[in-house]
Amino acid sequence: MVRRKGNKFFQDIEVPCYDVDARFRMKPASFMDFAQELGNSAADGIGFGFDYLQKNGVAWVLSRMHFHFDKAPRWRDALTLSSWSKGPDGLFFLRDFRLEGPEGESYVRCTSSWLLVDTVAHRLFRDPIGAGILATGGEDSDDAIEERAPKITMPKGVEPEEAGTVVSSYSDIDFLGHTNNARYAVWSMDAIPYEDASSLAVTDFYINFNHEVRPGERVLLRRVRTAAPDGGADYCVEGLLEGHNCFTARIILAASE
């Protein structure tokens, strides 16, 4: 059940077994699943959700996201996820999320940047005032993460190594007919050697979505690993579709708790 207080929306969750790894920690893609569902409900709550925009030939498209794990959510943890719009920032619309424990302790903080896309012309929708988007009165100035989700690029001067290929299939596709945002996080984590992904703990996950991937399309994964302090690792992963970048992620991992 989603509830509203002011311009923030809240949902209580209990971390299920299928959303954790072999160390009982919530997977990054699972956080994205929870976030996008509450984000949809929150957009509905301020009058500009999927149904309203679809009638007007417009859709929200996630462009960038950064989330930071203050504390790893674990199986059976009873937590509260909140979300709120921070309004426009250039072409982007900002939405933040916060996942907290019963005493208000921070588990995950997230900021995301969204674009409005004309679903008929397949290009950016540049008249948000005409759609009433800038007049919602539904913004909140609170920052889960103050800095905007950044542009991510592969490190210069380092040749990426191939990390396999994936074919976008039934389980990857969402109700819009293309690969769901969270599946790119699955692919990114799977591109990291299991020894690192399972033994180290994700502290920061950054991702940019640059081109949609449709059913049956094959994506080449490439990665670059650099050392991080205290025995951790810093990975950049990109997906290439016919030589063109469809996403880039940066994943910072620290020595496990």
Summary of the structure (lengths in Angstrom):
residues: 257
radius of gyration: 18.0
end to end distance: 32.0
largest distance: 51.6
contacts: 815
relative contact order: 0.15
helix: 20%
strand: 45%
